[in-house]
Amino acid sequence: MTSGEEAFLNTINTQLAKPYADKMHALWMLLTSGDGQWAQAYEQHEQTYRQLLASPEWRQAVKAGCTQTSSPLARRQWTVLRNEMLEHHEDEQLRAQWVRLWNELNVRISMYRTTIEGRSLTEKETRILFRMLDNGGKRKQLWHAYMRLGEEIAAPLIEQVRMRNRLARARGFPDYYAMKLAAQEMDGTELDLIVRLLKEELQTSYRKVKEEIDQGICRRFGIAPSAIRSWHYPDPFFQSYEPETPAEAIDLHKFSAGVARWLEDRGIWLGDLVKRMDLGDGAGKSSANFCLPIDRGSDVRISCQVSHDDRGARIVLHEFGHAFAELAYDPSLPFLLRQPAHPFLSEAAALLMERLLYVPGWRQSLNNEASYVQERDGQRDLQASLLVKLFWTMTLVQFERKLYENPDGELNRLWWELVEEYQEIARPEEWDKPYWASKPHLSTLPATYYYYLLGEVAASELQQSLDNQYGEWHNMRSLQHMRRTLFQPGISRCWKDALHACAHRPLRPQAIIGQLQLD
């Protein structure tokens, strides 16, 4: 790498780092307070960041850098920069419109409340009511009120999809989803193959689990299986499974501190993460649960709005898994390379961390802080939970890909065709509405939901590999190996190399298929 190239890359990294940190801080403040001034601040900093990534000068430098540099580290930075620049339009007016529309959707979603019988319910309150409400008619009313968000935002969401597609086609891609896959070094045919194998190999097991869940629904509501609809499930989209056991109270503040100590005992230092955590229920706070890397360094923040029970504990563990990945980067790496080799690998760490709740005796290992969490048949619960999540995730992944292929198609019909094919839930009589748009990821995190799918696949692969290498995946040697090989190098190498360095195998669904096939 020449001194001129090094200086130019240093300038790029420095110029990107500040607006990135500024916009992430503004996003944190917006999502945790709902204060509109932070929406304006976020939009301003996001515009600055996008303006840099739309720079014609940088675009020319990237073309030369990707082909002419002799330094692997420099070449990787140019490659990562090229991929990030793909979705940043040179047209300043279009760029501003793009950011403004995304921001407006984000605010509308974060501020949405389910209104029923004069009550305005937060996301957490709505989900608690879904679990508790025994009257089928009132559940249907609640479900429709929850899904009303989709009717409110479907039109701007589709306009957002069209805008993204116009940009992607100008870049030579058929649609935005295809461009996003390419930017993240993901082969669409490989994703298709994994979805096909999971559906073929696990559909019988999924049906067994769903039949058991449906039997419980029939007993609870006194209905026949043919009468079951989406509102009878404890989750509006049936994206998660909970055993029919009472949720036990947990002080999540103490639980979080216990998890941090458990990780520190294994050499994983999280700094002041626990002190920064926001577990409150502020009036304007977003219902989303998230882990934000503010500066791609030591400033990582977690926000959750969950019930203080084992369900909430699982979400907290999930966000700790993201923090584990985000805090592992080698600080000497340039800003461009301080991010996961692929987001689905960070998701794998988060999903793997959730599975600690299913490890026999793990709850008692937190210095008895969580010993009041009921021990259950962890393996059976895990299998059921993962099967329900996988088939829901495949539903949304397949829908979103088709949404970008044809945003002007019959999307409401497409949605229910996929729900019936994958989740095997019958559509309601009033099906021709954009219920699908109520899923926030489609608006705020486009073309990312496949992270969860591949994250589960990778989590099982890591679990199996680390068990084989070190006896159990969650001991000190396993966690340190995962930290050192998978996350510490950031995106200085492609995700396939990173996964192979940790698990010594390519991404394949065989591990999770073997884990979830029921006798």
FILUM-890840 format. One record per residue (C-alpha): x, y, z. Coordinates in steps of 0.5 Angstrom, whole numbers, plus 500, padded with zeros to 3 digits. Layout:
BEGIN
XYZ ...
//
This chain:
BEGIN
500500500 503507498 503512503 498516499 493510499 494510506 493517507 487517503 484511507 485514513 482520511 476516509 475512516 476519520 471522516 466516516 467515524 464522526 457522523 456515524 457516531 453522531 447518527 447512532 447517538 441520535 438514533 439511541 436518543 430518539 428510540 429511548 425518548 421519542 423526542 422529535 428533535 432527535 429525529 431531526 438530528 438523526 436525519 441531519 447526521 445520516 445525510 452527512 454520512 450518506 453524502 460522504 458515501 455518495 462522493 464521486 471522488 471516493 467512488 473513483 478511488 474505490 475502483 482503483 483501490 480494489 484492483 491496484 493496491 498490493 496490501 491485503 488490509 487496504 484491499 479489504 477496506 476498499 472492498 468494504 467501502 465499495 459495498 457500503 457505497 452501493 446503496 448511497 445515491 449521488 442525487 442529493 435530493 433523492 438521498 434526502 427524500 430516502 432518509 426522510 421517508 425512512 425516518 418518518 416510518 421509524 417514528 410512526 412505528 415507534 410511536 404506534 400504540 394498539 388501541 382497543 376499547 379506549 385503551 392505548 397499549 404499548 407493544 409490551 402491554 399488547 403482547 402480555 394481553 395476547 398471552 392472557 386473554 381467553 376470550 376468542 372474540 376479544 383476541 380477534 379484536 386485539 389482533 386487528 387493532 395490532 395489525 392496523 399499523 400495516 394499513 397506516 404505513 403500507 403505502 409509504 413502505 411500498 414507495 420506499 421499496 420502489 425508491 430502493 429498486 430504482 437505485 439498485 437497477 441504476 447499479 445494474 441489479 434486478 432489485 434492491 434485495 439482490 443488491 443488498 445480498 451482493 453488498 454483504 457478499 452473500 450468494 442468493 442461490 445459497 440462501 435459497 438452498 438453505 431455505 429449501 433444505 430447512 423446509 424439506 427436512 424439518 416440515 414434519 417436525 414443525 407439524 408435530 410441534 404445531 399440532 401440539 400447540 394447536 391442541 392446547 389452543 383447541 382446549 383453551 378456546 373450545 374450538 375445532 382445529 379448523 377454526 384456529 386463526 392467527 389471533 389464537 396464538 400467543 404472538 400476533 405473527 406466531 413468530 415465537 413459541 412459549 410453553 404453557 407454563 406461568 412466566 416467573 418474575 425476574 428482576 432483569 437488572 439483577 439478571 443483567 448484572 449476573 450475566 455480565 459477571 458470568 461473562 467476565 468470569 470467562 474473560 469477556 469484559 463488557 465495560 459499563 454496558 450494564 450501567 448504560 442499559 435502558 430497561 425502562 418503560 418511558 412514554 415515548 420509548 420505542 418498543 423495539 429491543 436492540 443493541 446499538 454500537 454507537 462508535 464501533 468501539 467501546 460505546 455499545 448500548 442496549 435498550 429493552 422494553 420487556 416483561 420482567 420474566 424468563 421471556 424478558 430474560 431471553 431477550 436480554 441475553 440476545 442483546 448481550 450476545 450482540 454486545 459480545 460481538 460488537 465489543 470484540 473488535 480489535 481496536 487497532 482496526 480502521 473504522 471501516 473494518 470494525 463491524 461483523 464479517 457479516 451481520 448474521 454472525 453477530 445474530 448467531 452470537 445473540 441467538 446462541 446466547 439465548 440458548 443458555 436459558 436451556 442449558 441445565 443448571 445454567 440459571 443457578 450458575 449466576 451466583 443464584 441470582 436467577 435460580 428462581 427461574 423454573 427449570 423445564 425440559 430444556 431440549 424439548 422447549 428449545 426444539 419447539 422454539 426454534 422450529 416455530 421461529 424458523 418457519 416464521 422467519 422463512 415466511 418473512 424472508 420469502 415474502 420480502 424477497 418477492 416484495 422487492 421483485 414486484 412491489 406492485 403485485 398482489 402483496 396481501 394475497 402473496 402474504 397469506 399464501 406464504 403464511 399458509 405454505 410455511 406456517 400452516 395457518 389459515 387466513 382469516 375471512 378479512 384477509 385482503 389487508 396489508 397485515 404484513 406491513 405491521 412487521 417493523 423490519 420491512 420498513 426500518 431494516 430492509 433486506 435484513 431478516 434473513 440474518 435471523 435465519 442464517 443466524 440460527 443455522 450458524 448458531 447450531 453449527 457453532 454450538 456443535 463445533 465448539 462442543 466437539 472442540 472444547 467439551 461445551 460451547 459456553 465454557 471459557 475456552 469456547 467463548 474466547 475462541 469464538 471471540 478471537 476467531 469470529 469477531 475480533 478481526 471484524 470484517 477484515 476478512 469475508 464471512 466465509 473465512 471468519 466462520 471457517 476459522 471458528 467452526 472449521 466448516 462452511 455454512 450448512 444447515 445440517 447441524 440445525 436439521 439434526 438438532 431439530 428433527 423429532 422422532 
//
